[in-house]
Amino acid sequence: MNYLFLAIAIVAEVIGTSFMKLSDGFTRPVPSIVTVAAYLIAFYFLSLTLKTIPTGIAYAIWSGVGIVLIATVAWVFQGQRLDLPAMIGMALIIAGVAVMNLFSSAAAH
């Protein structure tokens, strides 16, 4: 369940960040409400995750996967361009998260 909670937290954070862009500086009510609600859900499920996954590992996964998902959402839905250096950087982030989880003793629960 701990990784399911982390996945929910990540997806909620991606939704919140995506709607933050749509909120236009919190001047549009519906996207603003979605942003706040999504972040509340994200932090609630992150807090549940931190009961069983070490903070550094959970945060590395949260931020790494979140960066890649948010960049993907921005590319697909908001027209953001991703050049080769951006894609290489995101691949390195994914590789770093994978190395931590597969080979680091800090990831042991």
N, C-alpha and C positions, 0 to 999 in steps of 0.2 A: 504493500500500500504506500510505502514511503516515496517510491519513485512515481507512483500515480499522482500523489499529492503534489510532487514537484512538477510533473507535467501539467497539471491543472494550473498551478501557480504561473508557469511559464506562458501558457496559452492566454491566461487572463491578463498577464502583463503585456503581451503582444497586442491583444485587443485594446487595452487601455492606452498604450502608446499610439496605436493607429488612430484611435478616436480622438486622442489629444490633438493630433494634426488637424482632424476635421473640426475640432471645437473652435478653431480660429482664435486662440488665446483665451479660451473659456468665455467667448462672447456668444456662442451658439448653445442653447440650453440642452438639447437632446444629446449631442456628442459629449458635452461636458459631464452630464449625468452618467453616461456610459463609461467615460474615462474614470470617474471617481469610483463607481461601482466595481469596475474591472480591477482597479488597483486594490480596493478593499478585499476582494476575493483573492487576488494574487498574494497579498501579504498574509492573509489568514492561512491559505494553504502552504505558503512558505514557512510559516510558524509551525505548522504541523510537521512539515518535512524536517525541520531542525531538531525535532525530538529524537530522530533516529539517524540522520545523516549529519556528519560533521559540517560545521558552518562553512569552512573554506571550500569543501568539496561541493556542497549544495550551491554555494554562491558561484563557483566556477561554472557549474553546469547551467545554472539559471542565467548567468550573464552571457556565456558562450552560445548556448542554444537560442537565447533571446535575441542576441545580435544578429545571428544568421536568419532567424525567422522574421524579424522586423525588417531587415534589409530585403528579404524576399517579398514580403507583403508590400513594401514601398515600391519595389520594382514592378510587381504584377499589377497593383491597384492604383498606385500614385504616380507612375511614370518615371520613377527614379532610375537613372542609368547606373549600372554597375560595370566598371571597367575591369581590366585584367588584374591590376593590383588589388582592387577591392575583393575580387573573387579569390585571389591567392591568400589574402589576409584572412578571409572567412574560413578558407580551407585549413589554414594554420590554427585558427581558433578551435575548429572541430577536432583537429589532430591533437591539440593540447588537452582538451577535455577527455578525449579517448585515452590518451597516455595516462592521465591522472587516474582515471577509473580502472584501467586495465593493469597498470604497473606500480602505482603508488601505494605504499602501505598506509598512507594517510587516508585513503578511501575505504579502508577496512572498517566495517561497522561492528 
